[in-house]
C-alpha cells in the first residue's frame, strides 16, 4: 500500500502548489435595518495590487441606493459598503452575482433580517443567483451547511494532507475510520467553541500549528517505516483527536464570517459536522480508488520509493510552517 500511494501523494503535492486554500470565496452580507432598508457589505478577493476579481452584485429590480458605495482595498481584498432601499423589502427578489460563471470561486451570502433571523446561501459558478426567502427553513439550513462543511474540507489542502498522512500510517480499514471520526469530532468541538465565541486564538499561530501537525505525522510515518513505532502508529485516533482541535480552530474564521442562522444554530453546526465527515470520506474514497488502479497496473517501484510520500508531505508542510511563521 505504501508504494501504491507514491503517485497520488506526488500529484497532491504538485496540485497544492505549495499553498493551502488557494481559491478564496467572496462574501456578501445584507443586514436589514428597517422594513425596506438594508446595509450591504461586499468582499471580493484581490488579484494583485489595486486589482480585484471581476464579479459584481446585481440586486432585485426596484432597488435604489440610499448612500453611494464606499470602496477600499486592504489585505489583498476589495471591500465595498453601501445602504439601499427596496419597496416591500427583498423577500421574493432574486440576487445575482454577475461574472461568477466565468470564475472558479464561490460566494457566501448572509442575509440578516430585522427580526434577527438569517438566510445563508452559497453561490457557485453553476448557480450564481438565489431568491430571498421569507424565513430560513430547516431543509435549507441542512443543505447549505452540509455543502459548506464538504467545501471547507475539500478546499483545505493542508487538512487533506493531514488526513492523507493518517491514511498512510493506519493502512486503511477500521483503524482509519476510527481515526478520521476522532479527528472530525474534535475538529467540530473546537470549531463550535470558537464560532460561538467561547475560545479565541489569533489565526496566524493556529495556521502554523496546523502545518506542524502535518510535519509531525509525516515524521511518524518515516519512523514507522524504519521499524520504530511512535505514538501515532500505536494510537492514531488519540493524535488525530488532539490535532483535530487545532484544525477546528483553523476553520472557525470562515464559519464565523458565514454566521449561524437564528433558531437553527444546533442544526447548522450538526449538518456542518456531517459535511466535514462526508468530505473526509469522499477524499479517502478517491485516494483508495486511485491506489486500487495503481495496483492493477503493477508498476514495479524500488524500496526507497516508500519514503517519497512522507517526505513529500513533510517537506510541503514544513514550507507552510516557515511561510506562516514569517507572516506573524
DAJO-V715143 format. One record per residue. N is the residue number from 1. PHI is phi in whole degrees, 0 to 359 (NA if undefined). Layout:
# DAJO-V715143
N;PHI, N;PHI
This chain:
# DAJO-V715143
1;NA, 2;300, 3;289, 4;294, 5;282, 6;303, 7;294, 8;297, 9;295, 10;299, 11;295, 12;295, 13;293, 14;296, 15;295, 16;292, 17;60, 18;59, 19;210, 20;273, 21;53, 22;293, 23;269, 24;260, 25;280, 26;271, 27;219, 28;238, 29;241, 30;239, 31;246, 32;283, 33;247, 34;202, 35;305, 36;229, 37;246, 38;222, 39;261, 40;246, 41;232, 42;232, 43;246, 44;233, 45;302, 46;282, 47;234, 48;105, 49;297, 50;61, 51;240, 52;220, 53;293, 54;277, 55;235, 56;219, 57;275, 58;243, 59;279, 60;300, 61;302, 62;95, 63;274, 64;231, 65;283, 66;271, 67;233, 68;287, 69;300, 70;250, 71;252, 72;209, 73;232, 74;205, 75;53, 76;58, 77;216, 78;267, 79;236, 80;225, 81;232, 82;196, 83;240, 84;223, 85;230, 86;216, 87;301, 88;86, 89;83, 90;273, 91;305, 92;89, 93;277, 94;251, 95;251, 96;241, 97;258, 98;290, 99;88, 100;294, 101;296, 102;264, 103;241, 104;243, 105;257, 106;245, 107;233, 108;264, 109;247, 110;235, 111;249, 112;254, 113;278, 114;293, 115;274, 116;96, 117;284, 118;217, 119;239, 120;244, 121;223, 122;251, 123;260, 124;231, 125;303, 126;281, 127;228, 128;275, 129;223, 130;209, 131;256, 132;288, 133;267, 134;292, 135;200, 136;289, 137;271, 138;299, 139;294, 140;294, 141;298, 142;299, 143;296, 144;294, 145;281, 146;294, 147;297, 148;294, 149;296, 150;298, 151;296, 152;301, 153;285, 154;287, 155;257, 156;260, 157;300, 158;294, 159;294, 160;293, 161;296, 162;296, 163;297, 164;297, 165;296, 166;295, 167;298, 168;295, 169;284, 170;270, 171;65, 172;78, 173;74, 174;293, 175;299, 176;292, 177;301, 178;295, 179;293, 180;293, 181;295, 182;298, 183;298, 184;294, 185;299, 186;292, 187;303, 188;284, 189;297, 190;293, 191;299, 192;296, 193;298, 194;288, 195;295, 196;277, 197;85, 198;284, 199;228, 200;220, 201;230, 202;304, 203;301, 204;305, 205;297, 206;298, 207;297, 208;293, 209;292, 210;302, 211;297, 212;296, 213;297, 214;291, 215;300, 216;299, 217;292, 218;298, 219;295, 220;295, 221;296, 222;298, 223;299, 224;297, 225;291, 226;265, 227;91, 228;253, 229;271, 230;272, 231;294, 232;291, 233;291, 234;282, 235;222, 236;298, 237;294, 238;292, 239;295, 240;297, 241;294, 242;297, 243;285, 244;297, 245;298, 246;289, 247;298, 248;296, 249;296, 250;294, 251;272, 252;298, 253;300, 254;294, 255;287, 256;296, 257;292, 258;292, 259;84, 260;243, 261;291, 262;302, 263;85, 264;228, 265;299, 266;301, 267;291, 268;297, 269;294, 270;298, 271;286, 272;296, 273;297, 274;298, 275;297, 276;298, 277;297, 278;299, 279;299, 280;302, 281;283, 282;298, 283;297, 284;297, 285;299, 286;296, 287;297, 288;294, 289;296, 290;294, 291;298, 292;299, 293;294, 294;297, 295;296, 296;293, 297;290, 298;55, 299;279, 300;291, 301;231, 302;292, 303;297, 304;292, 305;296, 306;292, 307;276, 308;296, 309;303, 310;296, 311;291, 312;295, 313;296, 314;297, 315;294, 316;298, 317;294, 318;294, 319;300, 320;296, 321;303, 322;298, 323;298, 324;284, 325;294, 326;294, 327;271, 328;302
